[in-house]
Amino acid sequence: MNVLIAEDDFNIRLGLKDLLEAEGYHCIEAEDGEVALTQYQAHQPDLVLLDIMMPKMDGYAVCRAIRQHDIQIPVIFITAKSEEIDQVVGLELGADDYIKKPFGTREVIARIRAVTRRALAARNAPVYNNQFKMADLDVFPDELRAARDGQTIELSLRDMKILQLLHREKGKVVDRDALFNHCWGRDYLPNSRTLDQHISKLRKTIEHDPKNPKIVLTVHGLGYRFDG
């Protein structure tokens, strides 16, 4: 999923980029409103994060221009302003949510996941329910969630990509290159430990006993496998 980050503060923009890429999103950057609109037109992202106070063209104007072409793309405003009138204006323009500065990483991820779930559900609702089962885990891709024994488990976009690929290739070894290409992107240059660290984190989220996994199995020297 491609995310356009339009933010004139370099440090905030870089922080958001690092945070979202760790979650499995591909990020497109813009340092002002005019660049944001150009990037939107060139890349047609799936989600837009818009700073309100930007040079050359503010977030309201960018949102208005985007909405003239696409009324469904999720738009989240990033703002240091807290006055109610700002939120009213933004919502009237079609913003889906707000993230107020200063913000914490958990809040950002929670809000983006919520908006992403709504967008995926809206996009896929007329088609079919593509949930699947891995051992005793029910997986709901459209919701970026899984469930076991009535307990909901929140998943990142990258977590979901990994589970979908392993489920699709059930019983087969999925090698490390295939996982990186599918879940990180072909232009990603991985650290040798990146995949193992992410799998370890995923196991702590979805396995009964992460040290004795039943869903994501290690095939030493090759990759990972789900047996069913």
C-alpha positions as a Python dict, from the first residue, in 0.01 Angstrom:
ca = {
    (1, 'M'): (0, 0, 0),
    (2, 'N'): (141, 339, -104),
    (3, 'V'): (118, 632, 139),
    (4, 'L'): (181, 995, 46),
    (5, 'I'): (335, 1188, 336),
    (6, 'A'): (303, 1564, 282),
    (7, 'E'): (486, 1741, 564),
    (8, 'D'): (725, 2038, 545),
    (9, 'D'): (912, 1948, 865),
    (10, 'F'): (1189, 1712, 754),
    (11, 'N'): (1227, 1537, 1091),
    (12, 'I'): (854, 1469, 1126),
    (13, 'R'): (835, 1351, 765),
    (14, 'L'): (1133, 1118, 810),
    (15, 'G'): (993, 985, 1138),
    (16, 'L'): (658, 905, 977),
    (17, 'K'): (831, 742, 680),
    (18, 'D'): (1045, 517, 902),
    (19, 'L'): (744, 426, 1116),
    (20, 'L'): (518, 340, 822),
    (21, 'E'): (782, 150, 627),
    (22, 'A'): (841, -65, 936),
    (23, 'E'): (468, -146, 923),
    (24, 'G'): (487, -253, 558),
    (25, 'Y'): (377, 60, 374),
    (26, 'H'): (563, 217, 81),
    (27, 'C'): (604, 592, 132),
    (28, 'I'): (609, 883, -111),
    (29, 'E'): (733, 1214, 31),
    (30, 'A'): (638, 1576, -32),
    (31, 'E'): (783, 1881, 140),
    (32, 'D'): (513, 2131, 38),
    (33, 'G'): (159, 2143, -96),
    (34, 'E'): (247, 2182, -462),
    (35, 'V'): (483, 1884, -452),
    (36, 'A'): (217, 1686, -265),
    (37, 'L'): (-36, 1740, -541),
    (38, 'T'): (221, 1652, -809),
    (39, 'Q'): (315, 1334, -624),
    (40, 'Y'): (-49, 1242, -579),
    (41, 'Q'): (-115, 1280, -952),
    (42, 'A'): (198, 1085, -1045),
    (43, 'H'): (164, 794, -803),
    (44, 'Q'): (-207, 769, -713),
    (45, 'P'): (-137, 658, -352),
    (46, 'D'): (-375, 452, -140),
    (47, 'L'): (-359, 685, 163),
    (48, 'V'): (-260, 1050, 213),
    (49, 'L'): (-115, 1210, 526),
    (50, 'L'): (-148, 1589, 492),
    (51, 'D'): (11, 1854, 707),
    (52, 'I'): (-227, 2152, 719),
    (53, 'M'): (25, 2435, 739),
    (54, 'M'): (256, 2380, 439),
    (55, 'P'): (437, 2623, 207),
    (56, 'K'): (301, 2711, -138),
    (57, 'M'): (-29, 2525, -89),
    (58, 'D'): (-186, 2433, 244),
    (59, 'G'): (-333, 2096, 331),
    (60, 'Y'): (-689, 2217, 290),
    (61, 'A'): (-623, 2320, -71),
    (62, 'V'): (-445, 1993, -146),
    (63, 'C'): (-732, 1792, 5),
    (64, 'R'): (-985, 1991, -196),
    (65, 'A'): (-793, 1921, -518),
    (66, 'I'): (-760, 1551, -438),
    (67, 'R'): (-1130, 1519, -361),
    (68, 'Q'): (-1215, 1660, -703),
    (69, 'H'): (-1053, 1348, -851),
    (70, 'D'): (-1115, 1084, -585),
    (71, 'I'): (-1378, 1092, -312),
    (72, 'Q'): (-1277, 755, -161),
    (73, 'I'): (-901, 779, -98),
    (74, 'P'): (-838, 805, 279),
    (75, 'V'): (-698, 1142, 387),
    (76, 'I'): (-560, 1207, 737),
    (77, 'F'): (-465, 1560, 839),
    (78, 'I'): (-154, 1622, 1047),
    (79, 'T'): (-196, 1942, 1244),
    (80, 'A'): (-56, 2141, 1532),
    (81, 'K'): (-384, 2330, 1551),
    (82, 'S'): (-652, 2219, 1792),
    (83, 'E'): (-927, 2476, 1732),
    (84, 'E'): (-1261, 2316, 1656),
    (85, 'I'): (-1309, 2530, 1342),
    (86, 'D'): (-1002, 2366, 1183),
    (87, 'Q'): (-1146, 2020, 1236),
    (88, 'V'): (-1484, 2127, 1100),
    (89, 'V'): (-1325, 2271, 785),
    (90, 'G'): (-1115, 1959, 738),
    (91, 'L'): (-1407, 1722, 780),
    (92, 'E'): (-1617, 1926, 541),
    (93, 'L'): (-1340, 1885, 284),
    (94, 'G'): (-1356, 1511, 329),
    (95, 'A'): (-1078, 1428, 575),
    (96, 'D'): (-1113, 1084, 733),
    (97, 'D'): (-923, 1160, 1053),
    (98, 'Y'): (-680, 1390, 1235),
    (99, 'I'): (-341, 1336, 1394),
    (100, 'K'): (-241, 1621, 1623),
    (101, 'K'): (119, 1723, 1688),
    (102, 'P'): (294, 1619, 1898),
    (103, 'F'): (185, 1261, 1846),
    (104, 'G'): (300, 921, 1964),
    (105, 'T'): (386, 631, 1737),
    (106, 'R'): (106, 412, 1877),
    (107, 'E'): (-154, 677, 1802),
    (108, 'V'): (-31, 720, 1445),
    (109, 'I'): (-34, 346, 1375),
    (110, 'A'): (-375, 299, 1540),
    (111, 'R'): (-534, 577, 1337),
    (112, 'I'): (-376, 466, 1011),
    (113, 'R'): (-479, 104, 1069),
    (114, 'A'): (-835, 212, 1143),
    (115, 'V'): (-858, 423, 827),
    (116, 'T'): (-686, 149, 623),
    (117, 'R'): (-934, -112, 748),
    (118, 'R'): (-1227, 106, 648),
    (119, 'A'): (-1076, 168, 305),
    (120, 'L'): (-1002, -200, 245),
    (121, 'A'): (-1347, -301, 361),
    (122, 'A'): (-1513, -45, 135),
    (123, 'R'): (-1299, -150, -159),
    (124, 'N'): (-1356, -523, -113),
    (125, 'A'): (-1708, -531, 32),
    (126, 'P'): (-1890, -601, -298),
    (127, 'V'): (-1649, -880, -389),
    (128, 'Y'): (-1616, -1150, -123),
    (129, 'N'): (-1500, -1220, 229),
    (130, 'N'): (-1139, -1333, 196),
    (131, 'Q'): (-1079, -1446, 553),
    (132, 'F'): (-883, -1766, 606),
    (133, 'K'): (-770, -1997, 885),
    (134, 'M'): (-418, -2089, 999),
    (135, 'A'): (-427, -2362, 1263),
    (136, 'D'): (-664, -2221, 1528),
    (137, 'L'): (-614, -1861, 1412),
    (138, 'D'): (-886, -1688, 1208),
    (139, 'V'): (-730, -1424, 983),
    (140, 'F'): (-924, -1126, 844),
    (141, 'P'): (-711, -946, 581),
    (142, 'D'): (-961, -666, 516),
    (143, 'E'): (-955, -573, 883),
    (144, 'L'): (-579, -620, 947),
    (145, 'R'): (-682, -846, 1233),
    (146, 'A'): (-683, -1205, 1347),
    (147, 'A'): (-882, -1377, 1620),
    (148, 'R'): (-847, -1676, 1849),
    (149, 'D'): (-1089, -1792, 2119),
    (150, 'G'): (-1284, -1469, 2089),
    (151, 'Q'): (-974, -1253, 2137),
    (152, 'T'): (-887, -999, 1866),
    (153, 'I'): (-524, -967, 1753),
    (154, 'E'): (-417, -651, 1574),
    (155, 'L'): (-178, -702, 1280),
    (156, 'S'): (32, -470, 1068),
    (157, 'L'): (6, -461, 690),
    (158, 'R'): (339, -644, 666),
    (159, 'D'): (226, -909, 916),
    (160, 'M'): (-78, -970, 698),
    (161, 'K'): (129, -997, 380),
    (162, 'I'): (349, -1261, 543),
    (163, 'L'): (50, -1466, 663),
    (164, 'Q'): (-127, -1440, 327),
    (165, 'L'): (181, -1560, 140),
    (166, 'L'): (246, -1852, 375),
    (167, 'H'): (-121, -1952, 364),
    (168, 'R'): (-127, -1933, -15),
    (169, 'E'): (184, -2156, -33),
    (170, 'K'): (62, -2395, 239),
    (171, 'G'): (290, -2697, 279),
    (172, 'K'): (566, -2538, 69),
    (173, 'V'): (883, -2364, 179),
    (174, 'V'): (869, -1990, 107),
    (175, 'D'): (1229, -1880, 71),
    (176, 'R'): (1367, -1561, 218),
    (177, 'D'): (1392, -1379, -115),
    (178, 'A'): (1028, -1452, -196),
    (179, 'L'): (921, -1318, 144),
    (180, 'F'): (1127, -1003, 104),
    (181, 'N'): (1001, -940, -250),
    (182, 'H'): (637, -992, -155),
    (183, 'C'): (632, -828, 186),
    (184, 'W'): (898, -557, 164),
    (185, 'G'): (918, -488, -211),
    (186, 'R'): (1171, -576, -477),
    (187, 'D'): (1367, -253, -431),
    (188, 'Y'): (1420, -317, -59),
    (189, 'L'): (1778, -398, 46),
    (190, 'P'): (1735, -602, 363),
    (191, 'N'): (1960, -632, 662),
    (192, 'S'): (2039, -999, 715),
    (193, 'R'): (1839, -1002, 1039),
    (194, 'T'): (1540, -795, 928),
    (195, 'L'): (1319, -1091, 831),
    (196, 'D'): (1408, -1306, 1131),
    (197, 'Q'): (1343, -1021, 1371),
    (198, 'H'): (1005, -949, 1212),
    (199, 'I'): (906, -1316, 1219),
    (200, 'S'): (1006, -1335, 1585),
    (201, 'K'): (785, -1035, 1662),
    (202, 'L'): (497, -1183, 1458),
    (203, 'R'): (521, -1513, 1644),
    (204, 'K'): (492, -1334, 1978),
    (205, 'T'): (170, -1184, 1845),
    (206, 'I'): (0, -1489, 1692),
    (207, 'E'): (149, -1808, 1839),
    (208, 'H'): (39, -1980, 2161),
    (209, 'D'): (403, -2059, 2230),
    (210, 'P'): (639, -1845, 2017),
    (211, 'K'): (932, -2077, 2098),
    (212, 'N'): (739, -2375, 1957),
    (213, 'P'): (545, -2221, 1667),
    (214, 'K'): (262, -2402, 1493),
    (215, 'I'): (182, -2141, 1228),
    (216, 'V'): (509, -1988, 1105),
    (217, 'L'): (763, -2269, 1092),
    (218, 'T'): (1135, -2218, 1030),
    (219, 'V'): (1302, -2420, 756),
    (220, 'H'): (1667, -2372, 845),
    (221, 'G'): (1881, -2233, 567),
    (222, 'L'): (1583, -2181, 336),
    (223, 'G'): (1294, -1981, 475),
    (224, 'Y'): (956, -2040, 640),
    (225, 'R'): (653, -2266, 595),
    (226, 'F'): (293, -2305, 709),
    (227, 'D'): (174, -2666, 716),
    (228, 'G'): (-195, -2616, 784),
}
